[in-house]
Amino acid sequence: MTVEIYRDAWGIPHLRADSALELARAQGRVTAVDRAWQLEVERHRFQGTSAGFLGAEALGWDRFARQARLDDTARRCFAALERRDPETAAWVISYVEGVNEGLVEGGRRAGEFAETGLVPGRWEPWAPLGVWLGTHILFAGFPAKLWREEVVRQLGAEAVELFAIDGPGTSGSNGWLVSGARTVTGHAVIGGDPHRFIEDPGVYQQIQLACPEFDVVGLAVPGVPGIAHFAHTGHVAWAITNAMADYQDLYRERLRRVGPAGSADVEALGPDGEWRPAPRHVESVEVAGGPAVEVEVIETERGPVITGGTGAEESISLRYPPRVTEDLGFSALLPLLRARQVADVDRAFDLWAEPVNVVQAADTEGGLLHRVAGRVPVRSADNRTRIVDAWEPGREWRGWHDEMPHAGAGEIAVMANQRGPATPFGVEFAAPHRAARIAQLLGSRAKWAAGDMAAVHMDTHLASSGALLDHLAALREGLSPPALALRDQLLRWDRHMDAGSVGAAAFAAVRSAVVRRLAAHPALAVLADPPPYPEIFLPWLALTPRVAFALESLLRAEELYGIDRAAVVRAAVEEVAATWTPRTWGETHRLAPWRAVAETSYDEPGLSGDHDCVLCTSTVPGLTDLSVRGPAARYVWDLADRDQSLWVVPFGADGVPGAAHHRDQLPLWLRGDLAPVTTDWNTLTKENHAD
């Protein structure tokens, strides 16, 4: 069996083999060689063993991974996959075999192993499923239910809507489909960019996979075979965004110890009034530089207990679909690679499970697709919004929503996490600004080409600034001369968050001051000290970020608990004016990627954009101008000619610091340029030839 590995000018791997199994093995091997450190970090994360080499900072995640039973769920899902779909299970095994072959070489390339003392381990067949689950377990934002519970307790149920906006812990995306009626070629173009926490190495791997059955180029998830989210087969292309659906539930549990004194047996109260066994055991988490920590693991009929436990004042369990169904949707992956029409993509996404996404697809025959994909349980409305009592009847899951909504694509279709086809399944959606701006931009010209799409990717107009600017416009009297000058400057500002803009920096400074003052107001400060939930949930519970992301809603609300918002804005303008030294937005709005260890430090660049811009480089106003979340990739799929497609990632194809292709795409990413997608084997450089 022959496997060939090629590289393009950006070091992107292009693989071809005589079969899908051999191709999966090659994909696993090349990923391990390029990204051994990243793969091993992700494996240890879903196993809950990352603190053993990353130290106490990783303990919170490891505790959650153990209590949520991520590794056990991955094992169960793989065992079920072997029973239900042996072809896909064998394909996953082949990928894992390739990873194990490549880890030794990859480990020698990555200095982080020596720095931490970690030795590359061995991947088991379920590891790709564990990586997928660990990557997406927080995707639906179930910790927001902890926040809503506290909002209701402190402010009342009516306050929930004020904060019902995607928050700092949420992943999103932009995506758009332009039909052939609106392109210069007469064939569709799909474009977009997934918004995730920016990591180094990046969360997406550019790759081409070719064998006699298929030839696909796209953005793979390192550690997972195939190309799930964004791909072009030459005949059909697809892309996804987060549907913002709610499909995970939190249950308040009543637990009791049973048996003789000292017994570890636990029971949980069910909705029928009966106490039933809740299996319990204790696991030990190793912590580099410190003592091991014991973690109590309990699972009720609802799901694993993720906070509290025996003897705790409050215990909460998590119910999530793959723990119930033993299915992570991996049976969709091979059919996606084999797809030639949107109907094939549609059928493949019928098998999709987690996370719940909005999908857009187009084919070379003119077919278009715009739908929701994933598994959402049928249950009461309260389950979707709050923590519900496990012992209360009517909170059980009652099957699944079998028919996922399909929306008409039309000449232009936009998906940007706004309310849309997934509205019946969600609670917190993105504000409509990104979607509306993309639609406005796409509607501004009669015909589009693939190469024109950077103008959409890089747009920096901040429509959400209007709420604060309206308040500023109303401040006509009583401001000090410096504050009046600052007000007038902001009212002249073009509302674009460009890196070189002084107006954008001034707006951000005033916005942050308003956020801090609102969060400190006694009416909202009651939310500043949430219950002592595990630290991993704090991004959803911290008051200042919640105020920051809901600022537009808070400023436009008819009444806000007696808060004099005009006075707050006035004081914020005076505060900033008193100390303001003109600077540009890019001086403080800088890229801040996450690295498991900071072996090499970089002077990260200043950025354009902001959370509600199409160029979504998120900050947390009131806390920091640094951007930890943004476009984790950009892509343009051209259905007229795949080699006219374009893509870019924030750093590069190689996960090894100092390697030639570690950060070579960063200048493109910053400028909004995209690299050409190259699929002509005659233009690629052959790396090796192995039988």
C-alpha positions in Angstrom: 0.0 0.0 0.0 1.4 3.4 -1.0 1.2 6.6 0.9 2.5 9.9 -0.4 3.1 13.0 1.7 3.5 16.4 0.0 3.8 19.9 1.3 2.9 23.2 -0.3 4.7 26.5 0.2 3.2 27.0 3.6 4.2 23.6 4.9 0.6 22.4 4.7 0.4 18.6 4.4 -1.2 17.1 1.3 -1.7 13.3 1.6 -2.8 10.6 -0.8 -3.0 6.9 -0.4 -4.5 3.8 -2.0 -7.3 3.5 0.6 -9.2 5.5 3.2 -7.7 3.4 5.9 -4.1 4.0 4.8 -5.0 7.7 4.4 -6.3 7.9 7.9 -3.1 6.3 9.2 -1.0 8.9 7.2 -3.1 11.7 8.6 -2.6 10.5 12.1 1.2 10.2 11.6 1.7 13.6 9.9 -0.4 15.3 12.6 1.7 13.7 15.3 5.0 14.7 13.6 3.8 18.3 13.2 1.8 18.7 16.4 2.9 16.1 19.0 2.8 18.5 21.9 -0.7 19.7 21.0 -2.0 16.2 20.6 -0.6 15.0 23.9 -2.0 18.1 25.8 -5.4 17.3 24.3 -5.2 13.6 25.2 -4.3 14.4 28.8 -7.0 17.0 29.0 -9.9 14.7 28.2 -8.3 12.1 30.5 -8.0 14.6 33.3 -4.3 14.1 33.7 -2.9 17.4 32.4 -2.0 18.8 35.9 0.5 16.0 36.1 2.8 18.0 33.9 1.2 21.5 33.6 0.9 22.0 37.4 -1.9 23.3 39.6 -3.2 25.7 37.0 -4.6 22.7 35.1 -6.2 21.1 38.2 -9.6 22.8 37.8 -10.0 21.4 34.3 -8.7 17.9 35.4 -11.2 17.8 38.2 -14.0 18.7 35.9 -12.9 16.1 33.3 -12.8 13.4 35.9 -16.2 14.3 37.4 -17.9 14.7 34.0 -16.4 11.3 33.0 -15.1 12.5 29.7 -12.7 9.6 29.2 -15.2 7.0 30.2 -17.8 8.6 27.8 -15.3 8.5 25.0 -14.6 4.8 25.7 -18.3 4.0 25.7 -18.9 5.9 22.5 -16.1 4.1 20.7 -17.3 0.7 21.9 -20.8 1.6 20.6 -19.2 2.8 17.3 -17.5 -0.6 16.9 -21.0 -2.2 17.2 -23.0 0.2 15.1 -20.4 1.3 12.5 -17.4 -1.0 12.3 -16.1 0.7 9.1 -15.8 4.1 10.8 -14.3 2.4 14.0 -11.6 0.7 11.9 -10.9 4.1 10.2 -10.5 5.7 13.6 -8.2 2.9 14.7 -6.0 3.4 11.6 -5.7 7.1 12.4 -4.7 6.3 16.0 -2.1 3.8 14.7 -0.6 6.7 12.7 -0.5 9.0 15.7 1.4 6.4 17.7 3.8 6.0 14.8 4.5 9.7 14.6 4.7 10.6 18.3 8.3 9.6 18.8 9.5 11.8 15.9 7.1 14.6 16.8 8.2 14.4 20.5 11.8 14.9 19.5 10.9 18.0 17.5 8.8 19.6 20.3 10.9 21.2 23.1 7.9 21.4 25.5 8.3 17.7 26.3 11.7 18.3 27.8 10.6 21.5 29.5 7.8 19.7 31.4 9.3 16.3 31.7 6.4 14.7 29.8 7.1 11.7 27.7 4.8 11.1 24.7 2.4 8.3 25.6 0.3 5.9 23.7 -3.1 6.7 22.1 -6.0 4.3 22.6 -8.6 3.8 19.9 -11.1 6.1 21.7 -8.7 9.0 22.0 -10.0 10.9 19.0 -13.5 10.7 20.4 -12.1 12.0 23.7 -10.3 14.9 22.0 -13.6 15.8 20.2 -15.6 15.6 23.5 -13.0 17.6 25.5 -12.9 20.3 22.8 -16.7 20.7 22.7 -18.1 19.8 26.2 -18.3 23.5 27.1 -19.4 24.6 23.6 -23.1 24.9 24.5 -22.3 27.0 27.6 -24.2 25.0 30.2 -22.4 27.0 33.0 -24.6 29.9 31.9 -27.4 28.2 33.8 -25.5 28.7 37.0 -25.3 32.4 36.1 -29.0 32.6 35.3 -29.9 30.9 38.6 -28.0 33.5 40.5 -29.5 36.4 38.4 -33.0 35.1 39.3 -32.1 34.7 42.9 -30.7 38.2 43.2 -32.7 40.3 40.6 -35.7 38.2 39.6 -36.6 36.2 36.5 -37.2 39.3 34.4 -33.5 40.1 34.6 -32.5 37.0 32.7 -33.4 38.5 29.4 -31.1 41.5 30.0 -28.1 39.2 30.0 -29.3 36.8 27.3 -26.4 37.4 25.0 -23.4 35.2 24.1 -20.8 35.7 26.8 -17.1 35.4 27.2 -17.0 31.6 27.3 -18.9 31.0 24.1 -17.5 30.0 20.7 -19.0 31.4 17.6 -18.4 31.9 13.9 -19.2 33.9 10.8 -20.4 32.1 7.7 -22.0 33.1 4.5 -23.1 31.5 1.3 -23.3 33.4 -2.0 -25.2 31.6 -4.7 -24.1 31.4 -8.3 -26.6 34.2 -9.1 -24.4 36.6 -7.2 -20.9 35.5 -8.3 -18.8 36.3 -11.4 -18.4 32.6 -12.2 -22.1 31.6 -11.8 -21.1 29.1 -9.1 -21.5 29.5 -5.4 -18.9 30.8 -2.9 -18.8 29.9 0.8 -16.8 32.0 3.2 -16.4 32.6 6.9 -14.2 32.3 10.0 -14.7 30.2 13.2 -14.3 32.3 16.4 -12.5 30.3 19.1 -10.0 30.9 21.8 -6.8 31.5 19.8 -4.3 28.8 20.7 -0.7 28.2 19.7 -0.6 25.7 18.0 -3.9 26.5 16.3 -7.1 24.6 16.8 -7.5 23.9 13.1 -5.1 22.1 10.7 -5.1 22.8 7.0 -4.8 19.6 5.1 -5.6 17.7 1.9 -6.7 14.1 2.0 -6.9 12.1 -1.2 -7.6 8.4 -2.1 -9.5 6.7 -4.8 -12.8 7.3 -2.9 -12.4 11.1 -2.3 -10.1 14.1 -2.5 -10.9 16.6 0.1 -9.2 19.8 1.3 -10.2 21.6 4.5 -9.6 22.5 8.2 -9.3 19.4 10.4 -9.3 19.2 14.2 -5.9 17.9 15.3 -6.4 14.6 16.9 -9.6 13.7 14.9 -9.5 11.9 11.6 -11.1 13.4 8.5 -12.3 17.0 8.0 -15.5 17.7 9.9 -16.2 21.4 10.0 -14.9 23.2 6.9 -14.1 21.3 3.7 -14.2 21.2 -0.2 -14.4 17.9 -2.0 -14.0 19.4 -5.5 -17.8 18.8 -6.0 -19.4 20.1 -2.8 -18.2 22.3 0.0 -19.6 23.0 3.5 -19.0 25.1 6.6 -20.5 25.3 10.1 -21.2 27.8 12.8 -22.2 27.3 16.4 -26.0 27.1 16.4 -26.1 28.4 20.0 -28.4 25.6 20.9 -28.9 24.4 24.5 -28.7 20.6 24.7 -27.1 19.9 28.1 -29.0 20.1 31.4 -28.0 20.8 35.0 -29.9 19.0 37.8 -29.9 19.9 41.5 -29.5 16.5 43.2 -30.4 15.2 46.7 -27.7 12.7 47.8 -27.4 10.6 50.9 -24.9 8.1 52.2 -26.3 4.6 52.9 -25.1 1.5 54.5 -23.0 1.0 57.7 -20.9 3.9 59.2 -18.0 4.7 56.9 -19.7 3.2 53.9 -19.0 5.0 50.6 -22.4 4.0 49.0 -24.5 6.9 47.8 -28.1 7.2 46.7 -29.9 10.0 44.8 -33.6 11.0 45.0 -35.5 10.5 41.7 -38.6 12.2 40.4 -40.8 9.2 41.5 -39.8 9.8 45.1 -37.5 6.8 45.2 -33.8 6.8 46.3 -31.6 4.9 43.9 -27.9 4.0 43.9 -25.5 6.6 42.6 -22.2 4.9 41.8 -19.3 6.6 43.6 -15.6 6.2 43.6 -12.5 8.4 44.3 -9.8 9.2 41.8 -6.3 10.7 42.4 -5.1 13.5 40.2 -1.4 14.0 40.1 -0.2 17.6 40.2 3.3 18.6 39.1 5.1 20.4 41.9 2.5 19.5 44.5 0.6 16.7 46.3 -1.9 14.6 44.5 -5.5 15.6 44.9 -8.4 13.3 45.4 -11.6 13.8 43.4 -14.9 12.3 44.3 -16.8 10.9 41.2 -20.5 10.3 41.5 -23.0 9.6 38.8 -26.8 9.7 39.3 -29.4 8.5 36.8 -29.3 12.1 35.4 -25.6 12.2 34.9 -22.2 12.8 36.6 -22.1 15.2 39.6 -19.9 18.1 38.6 -20.2 20.3 41.7 -20.8 19.3 45.3 -20.9 15.7 46.3 -21.5 13.8 49.5 -21.9 16.1 52.4 -22.1 19.2 50.2 -24.8 21.8 50.7 -25.6 21.7 47.0 -24.8 19.0 44.4 -25.4 19.5 40.6 -25.3 16.8 37.9 -24.7 17.3 34.2 -26.7 15.5 31.6 -25.2 15.6 28.1 -26.2 13.7 25.0 -23.2 11.4 24.3 -23.3 10.2 27.9 -26.9 9.1 27.2 -26.6 7.9 23.6 -23.0 6.7 23.5 -22.7 8.5 20.2 -20.5 11.5 19.3 -21.6 11.6 15.6 -18.4 10.1 14.2 -20.5 8.1 11.7 -21.0 11.4 9.8 -17.3 11.8 9.1 -16.6 9.3 6.3 -19.9 10.2 4.4 -18.9 13.8 4.5 -15.5 13.0 2.9 -17.3 11.0 0.2 -20.0 13.6 -0.5 -20.4 14.9 -4.1 -23.7 16.8 -3.8 -25.4 18.9 -1.1 -27.9 16.0 -0.7 -24.9 13.8 0.4 -23.8 16.5 2.9 -27.4 16.7 4.2 -27.6 13.0 4.8 -24.2 12.9 6.5 -25.2 15.7 8.9 -28.3 13.7 9.8 -25.8 11.6 11.7 -24.2 14.6 13.4 -24.5 14.7 17.2 -22.2 17.1 19.0 -21.9 20.1 19.0 -25.1 21.4 17.5 -24.2 23.5 14.4 -25.7 25.5 11.6 -24.5 24.1 8.3 -24.2 25.7 4.9 -23.2 23.8 1.8 -23.1 24.2 -2.0 -22.2 22.0 -4.9 -21.0 22.4 -8.5 -24.5 21.6 -9.8 -26.1 24.6 -8.1 -27.4 22.8 -5.0 -27.5 24.8 -1.8 -28.1 23.8 1.9 -28.7 25.8 5.1 -29.7 23.7 8.1 -29.2 22.8 11.7 -27.4 19.6 12.6 -27.0 17.8 15.9 -28.8 16.1 18.7 -31.1 18.2 21.0 -33.2 16.5 23.7 -36.9 17.1 24.1 -37.6 18.4 27.6 -39.3 21.2 29.6 -38.5 24.8 28.9 -37.1 25.2 32.4 -34.4 22.7 31.7 -33.1 24.9 29.0 -32.7 28.0 31.1 -32.1 27.0 34.7 -30.9 24.4 37.1 -33.9 22.0 37.7 -34.6 19.8 40.7 -33.8 16.1 39.9 -36.6 15.0 42.2 -39.3 17.0 40.5 -41.4 15.1 38.0 -41.4 16.5 34.4 -37.7 17.3 34.2 -36.8 14.1 32.4 -35.6 13.9 28.8 -38.4 12.6 26.5 -36.5 11.7 23.4 -34.9 13.8 20.7 -35.9 16.5 18.2 -35.8 14.3 15.1 -36.4 17.0 12.5 -33.6 19.5 12.4 -34.7 22.8 10.8 -33.8 23.5 7.2 -33.8 27.1 6.0 -33.9 28.4 2.4 -30.4 29.5 1.3 -31.6 32.1 -1.2 -29.1 34.2 -3.2 -27.2 35.1 0.0 -27.4 33.3 3.4 -25.6 34.5 6.5 -25.0 32.6 9.8 -23.3 34.5 12.6 -24.7 32.9 15.8 -27.7 35.1 15.6 -31.3 34.0 16.1 -32.3 32.0 13.1 -33.1 28.4 12.3 -31.8 27.2 15.7 -33.9 29.7 17.7 -36.3 27.1 19.1 -33.3 25.3 20.6 -31.3 28.2 22.2 -31.4 30.8 24.9 -28.3 33.0 24.5 -27.6 34.1 20.9 -25.2 36.6 19.5 -26.4 40.1 18.9 -27.6 40.5 15.2 -24.9 43.0 14.3 -22.4 40.7 12.7 -25.0 38.9 10.7 -26.6 42.2 9.6 -23.3 43.8 8.6 -22.3 40.7 6.6 -25.6 40.8 4.8 -25.2 44.5 4.1 -21.7 44.1 2.7 -22.7 41.1 0.5 -25.7 43.1 -0.8 -23.5 46.0 -1.7 -22.3 44.7 -5.0 -24.0 42.7 -7.7 -21.3 40.0 -8.2 -18.7 38.5 -6.0 -15.5 36.6 -6.6 -13.7 34.4 -4.1 -10.8 36.8 -3.9 -13.1 39.7 -2.9 -14.2 38.0 0.4 -11.4 39.5 2.5 -13.3 42.8 2.5 -16.0 40.9 4.5 -13.7 39.0 6.8 -11.9 42.2 7.9 -14.8 44.6 8.3 -14.4 46.6 11.6 -17.7 48.5 11.9 -19.0 48.3 15.5 -22.8 48.7 15.3 -23.2 47.9 19.0 -21.4 51.2 19.8 -24.6 53.0 19.1 -26.1 52.5 22.6 -23.2 54.2 24.4 -22.8 56.9 21.7 -26.5 57.7 22.1 -26.0 58.3 25.8 -23.0 60.5 25.0 -25.0 62.5 22.5 -27.5 63.2 25.2 -24.9 64.7 27.5 -25.0 68.3 26.4 -24.4 70.2 29.6 -22.3 70.1 32.7 -19.2 68.3 31.3 -15.8 69.6 32.0 -13.9 71.0 29.0 -11.7 67.9 28.6 -14.8 65.6 28.9 -16.7 67.7 26.4 -13.8 67.5 24.0 -13.7 63.7 24.4 -17.4 63.4 23.9 -17.2 65.4 20.7 -14.3 63.3 19.5 -16.3 60.1 20.0 -19.4 61.5 18.3 -17.2 62.3 15.2 -15.7 58.8 15.3 -16.5 56.6 12.3 -17.4 53.6 14.5 -14.7 51.4 13.0 -12.4 49.5 15.4 -9.3 49.8 13.4 -5.9 49.1 15.0 -4.6 52.6 14.0 -7.7 54.5 15.2 -7.4 56.9 18.2 -11.2 57.2 18.2 -11.6 53.4 18.7 -9.2 53.5 21.6 -11.0 56.4 23.2 -14.4 54.6 22.8 -13.0 51.4 24.3 -11.6 53.4 27.3 -15.0 55.0 28.0 -16.8 51.7 27.4 -14.6 50.0 30.0 -15.2 52.8 32.5 -19.0 52.5 32.0 -18.8 48.7 32.4 -16.8 49.0 35.7 -19.2 51.6 37.1 -22.3 49.6 36.2 -20.8 46.4 37.7 -19.9 48.3 40.9 -23.4 49.8 41.3 -25.2 48.3 44.3 -28.1 47.2 42.1 -25.9 44.9 40.1 -23.0 44.3 42.6 -25.2 41.7 44.4 -24.1 39.4 41.5 -20.4 40.0 42.2 -20.0 37.1 44.6 -21.5 33.9 43.1 -21.8 30.7 45.0 -18.5 28.8 45.3 -18.8 26.8 42.1 -15.6 25.1 40.6 -13.2 27.6 39.1 -13.6 26.3 35.6 -17.1 27.9 35.5 -15.9 31.3 36.6 -15.9 32.8 33.0 -19.6 32.4 32.9 -20.2 33.7 36.5 -17.9 36.8 36.7 -20.0 39.9 36.8 -17.8 42.4 34.9 -17.6 40.3 31.7 -21.4 39.7 31.9 -22.0 43.4 32.1 -19.5 44.0 29.3 -21.1 41.6 26.9 -24.7 42.7 27.8 -23.8 46.4 27.8 -25.9 47.3 24.8 -28.9 45.7 26.4 -28.3 47.3 29.8 -28.0 50.8 28.2 -31.0 50.4 26.1 -33.4 48.9 28.6 -36.3 51.0 29.5 -35.4 50.9 33.2 -32.4 49.3 35.0 -33.1 48.8 38.7 -33.0 52.5 39.4 -29.5 53.0 38.0 -29.0 56.5 36.6 -27.3 55.5 33.4 -26.8 59.0 32.3 -24.9 59.7 35.5 -22.8 56.6 35.0 -21.9 57.6 31.4 -21.1 61.1 32.6 -18.8 59.9 35.3 -17.1 57.5 33.0 -16.4 60.2 30.4 -15.0 62.5 33.1 -12.8 59.7 34.5 -11.3 58.9 31.1 -10.9 62.5 30.1 -8.9 63.3 33.3 -6.2 60.8 32.4 -6.5 60.2 28.7 -3.4 60.1 26.7 -4.2 59.6 23.0 -3.2 56.2 21.7 -4.4 53.8 19.0 -6.6 50.9 19.5 -3.9 48.4 18.4 -1.6 49.6 21.2 -3.7 47.9 23.8 -5.9 45.6 21.7 -3.3 42.9 21.2 -3.3 39.2 20.4 -3.0 37.0 23.5 -3.0 33.4 22.4 -3.2 30.5 24.9 -0.2 28.2 25.2 0.0 25.2 27.5 3.5 26.3 28.3 5.2 29.5 27.3 8.5 28.0 26.1 9.0 31.0 23.7 7.7 34.5 24.3 6.5 36.7 21.4 5.7 40.3 21.0 2.2 39.7 19.8 0.7 42.2 17.4 -2.0 44.8 17.7 -5.3 44.0 16.2 -8.2 45.6 14.5 -11.8 44.5 15.3 -13.9 43.9 18.4 -16.5 41.4 19.7 -19.4 42.7 17.7 -17.4 43.4 14.5 -17.4 41.0 11.6 -13.6 41.0 12.4 -14.5 39.4 15.8 -11.4 39.8 17.9 -13.0 39.8 21.3 -11.9 41.7 24.4 -13.5 41.8 27.9 -14.4 45.5 28.4 -13.8 46.6 31.9 -11.1 44.0 32.4 -8.7 44.0 29.4 -8.3 45.1 25.8 -6.3 42.0 25.0 -7.9 39.5 22.6 -7.9 35.8 23.5 -10.7 34.9 21.1 -11.0 35.6 17.4 -10.8 34.0 13.9 -9.2 30.7 14.4 -9.1 30.3 10.6 -10.5 32.0 7.6 -11.7 30.2 4.5 -13.3 30.9 1.1 -14.6 27.9 -0.9 -15.0 28.5 -4.6 -17.4 26.0 -6.2 -16.3 27.1 -9.7 -12.7 26.0 -9.2 -11.4 24.6 -6.0 -7.9 25.9 -6.6 -9.3 29.4 -6.5 -10.3 28.8 -2.9 -8.4 30.5 -0.1 -7.6 30.0 3.5 -5.4 31.1 6.4 -4.8 30.4 10.1 -3.4 32.7 12.8 0.0 31.1 13.0 1.0 28.2 10.7 0.9 24.5 9.8 3.7 23.5 12.1 3.1 23.3 15.9 6.8 23.5 16.8 8.1 26.9 18.0 10.9 28.2 15.8 10.0 25.9 12.8 9.8 27.6 9.4 6.0 27.1 9.2 5.2 27.8 12.9 4.1 31.5 12.4 4.6 32.2 8.7 0.8 32.8 8.1 0.5 35.4 10.9 1.3 38.3 8.6 -1.4 37.2 6.2 -3.9 36.7 9.0 -3.2 40.2 10.4 -3.6 41.9 7.0 -6.7 40.0 6.0 -4.9 38.2 3.2 -5.4 34.5 2.5 -3.2 31.8 1.1 -4.2 30.0 -2.1 -5.6 26.5 -1.7 -3.3 24.3 -3.8 -4.5 20.8 -4.8 -2.5 20.2 -8.0 0.0 17.5 -7.0 2.4 18.7 -9.7 2.9 22.0 -7.9 3.6 20.4 -4.4 6.8 19.2 -2.9 7.0 15.5 -2.2 8.2 14.7 1.3 8.5 11.0 1.3 7.4 7.8 -0.5 6.7 4.8 1.7 5.2 1.4 0.8 
